[in-house]
Amino acid sequence: MHGTASPVLRSPPLRLPVAGVSLLAVLCGSAFALLLWLRPQLPANAQDASLLNAVLLWDSMMPRAVLALIVGASLGLSGALLQRVLRNPIADASTLGIASGAQLAMTAMMSFSPLLLGLPRELVAFGGGLAAVGIVLCLSWRRCLDPVTVALSGMIITLIAAALSVTIILARGEYAMSIYIWGAGSLSQQDWNGVLTLAPRLLLGVAATMMLLRPLRVLALDDTSAKSLGLALHATRFAVLSLAVWLSASVTTLVGVVGFLGLAAPVVARLGGARTTGQVMLVAPLVGAGLLFFTDCIVQLLGPGFSDLAPTGAATALLGGPLILFLLPRVHSFSAITAKPVAAFKRIARPGFPFAALAVAVGALFIVVLAVGPGDDGWHIATGQLFSDLLPFRLPRSVAAAGAGAMLAAAGFIMQRVTGNPIASPEVLGVSTGGGAGLTIALFLFGFPSPVVMLLSMAIGALGSFLLMVAIAARAQFAPERLLLAGIAIGAFSMAIITMVLAQGDMRGYILLTWLSGSTNRAGAFEAWTAVISLIVLTAPLPFLSRWLAILPLGDNAGRSLGLSLKASRLLLAVIAAFMTAIASFLVGPLSLTGLIAPHLARLLGFQTPGRQLAASLLLGAGVLIAADFLSRVVIYPYQIPVGLFAALIGGPYLIWLLTKKEARNDG
């Protein structure tokens, strides 16, 4: 061990971290001085103004500044610990689902369990974060904690936790909306209690890290070498993970979610010259403190008056997407995530009768959801006048759900064929949230835009996200791990934009929250006709593009040899998929995962050729969301779960099954 480690320990890169930290300190000092100089002055007579400004300085600005340093250092240390223990350069509380798990636990406790309010909030957040990271590790354990598998598993857990959180928030109304504002990571303070609460935890975390420094150095080796040196591998990993989750949960409890800072701080520390474990554990907290402090100063400087431009936690989340894209070349997956599509139960030679049976089943399901439903005195089958009375309420939402499901299925099918990756879908690749970012920008520019403007803005956002993802993945020959990580990065950046507006707490935020949930409660004639017309117009060209859809999964070389114009074909298919995604997401939200499920179900049923799989996917996508819409309004009758969230709660476990199924096949 000593012969291996000593050359690293003797290397002299420490000057660079010192220079980098010094530069960051100068930037932070300059920003804070500018903030003090430009801070608003309270209007009053001279004596009262002096007293009030002193109170503002010492009871608000100074505690906030110190708290930013402590929070940033805590998250920087947490991220450094997670990246070292998992040997994963993109591990942090955001990518592992720790922050979303802690936020879900806190939201559930504050909304539904008043009796639990007597428990320490930190304990609840720690439990939620530990449960989330435990599930992520269980999903990726059989792949030896492969970085891409860990990132994909973290995305799944984050998606499911977000669906549950938004469901709770919508169920609790304005009270829970305040929880969401808190969850966006605001550092605003009115006294020194936050500093006094978090500072001892940071000191304990630093002390524990110093005690674990030797095991952390050994963890840099592979598992076999670490065990040969006498390291209790599982116990050490659990101790380090618990420490990292505890630091992150402590921050989440006090100020909410501060996105991706734990990812950024160790990366910047290593880019600045930190090489050894000790240097990274020392410099990463300093960098985290400086980054958050500087960001918080900028947020206050750009905000009008005494209000912030956005919660600091939401602003730091903008770091996530670009950082993951920057780290793509450094992430090496040693386990193929998408080796082969799931095999069919039985290949269908003559699809006419099975397809007709599937169409009849979906049609029967559509009739059932229109006629059957619960009432105060049990279940009823509506007939005659009752059916006519219920039709204006049930028909538009069912049509909207069916059309959205079919379009998401078609978009997912296109993305899987264009990228050659069976896990690709609008939700996984960040295209749905890209549409949400477009909607957010429209809300920011126009206040309350018309539905047409909203649809166009979402289409532009979705198209931009898809083209960016394709461009990034094409540079790596559409390697599955690069494709998935690019999608996660784009989704993270888009979601950060959405969160910044959500956290404002105004009507624009409520519009976005309703869109996120995918509620069809208010679907009317406009939404129904939009779904029908869009589905017809956008799917009509696809049968004529079947040759492209058959060739593209074979790769660039095969496409060129067969005379296919790769750029033109991908661009046209990307435009169609983006418009489908935008319109469907406008109707049912971005979280449904129908775009992933439907093409897989079609393949499982034996529809293998592109044309047959597309046709079956359209029917299955419509059927999935029709069923999800029906169940969402009857499961907790008389209350309703938004259909997009309900579908996400179904689709998330399916994606987990798909991931573990492939693991089993690869292991076997």
Sequence and secondary structure as in RCSB ss.txt:
>XXXX:A:sequence
MHGTASPVLRSPPLRLPVAGVSLLAVLCGSAFALLLWLRPQLPANAQDASLLNAVLLWDSMMPRAVLALIVGASL
GLSGALLQRVLRNPIADASTLGIASGAQLAMTAMMSFSPLLLGLPRELVAFGGGLAAVGIVLCLSWRRCLDPVTV
ALSGMIITLIAAALSVTIILARGEYAMSIYIWGAGSLSQQDWNGVLTLAPRLLLGVAATMMLLRPLRVLALDDTS
AKSLGLALHATRFAVLSLAVWLSASVTTLVGVVGFLGLAAPVVARLGGARTTGQVMLVAPLVGAGLLFFTDCIVQ
LLGPGFSDLAPTGAATALLGGPLILFLLPRVHSFSAITAKPVAAFKRIARPGFPFAALAVAVGALFIVVLAVGPG
DDGWHIATGQLFSDLLPFRLPRSVAAAGAGAMLAAAGFIMQRVTGNPIASPEVLGVSTGGGAGLTIALFLFGFPS
PVVMLLSMAIGALGSFLLMVAIAARAQFAPERLLLAGIAIGAFSMAIITMVLAQGDMRGYILLTWLSGSTNRAGA
FEAWTAVISLIVLTAPLPFLSRWLAILPLGDNAGRSLGLSLKASRLLLAVIAAFMTAIASFLVGPLSLTGLIAPH
LARLLGFQTPGRQLAASLLLGAGVLIAADFLSRVVIYPYQIPVGLFAALIGGPYLIWLLTKKEARNDG
>XXXX:A:secstr
 HHHHHHHHH   THHHHHHHHHHHHHHHHHHHHHHHH     S HHHHHHHHHHHIIIIIHHHHHHHHHHHHHH
HHHHHHHHHHHT TT STTTTTHHHHHHHHHHHHHHH GGGGGS HHHHHHHHHHHHHHHHHHHHHTTTT HHHH
HHHHHHHHHHHHHHHHHHHHHHTHHHHHHHHHHTT    SSSHHHHHHHHHHHHHHHHHHHTHHHHHHHTS HHH
HHHTT  HHHHHHHHHHHHHHHHHHHHHHH   TTHHHHHHHHHHHTT  SHHHHHHHHHHHHHHHHHHHHHHHH
HHSSTTS SS HHHHHGGGHHHHHHHHGGG   SS S SS    SS  S  HHHHHHHHHHHHHHHHHHHHEEEE
TTEEEE  HHHHHHHHHHHHHHHHHHHHHHHHHHHHHHHHHHHHT TT  TTTTTHHHHHHHHHHHHHHHHSS  
HHHHHHHHHHHHHHHHHHHHHHHHHTTT HHHHHHHHHHHHHHHHHHHHHHHTT SHHHHHHHHHHHT  TT  H
HHHHHHHHHHHHHHTTGGGGHHHHHHGGG HHHHHHTT  HHHHHHHHHHHHHHHHHHHHHHH S   HHHHHHH
HHHHTT  SHHHHHHHHHHHHHHHHHHHHHHHHHTTTTS   HHHHHHHHHHHHHHHHHHHHHHHHH 
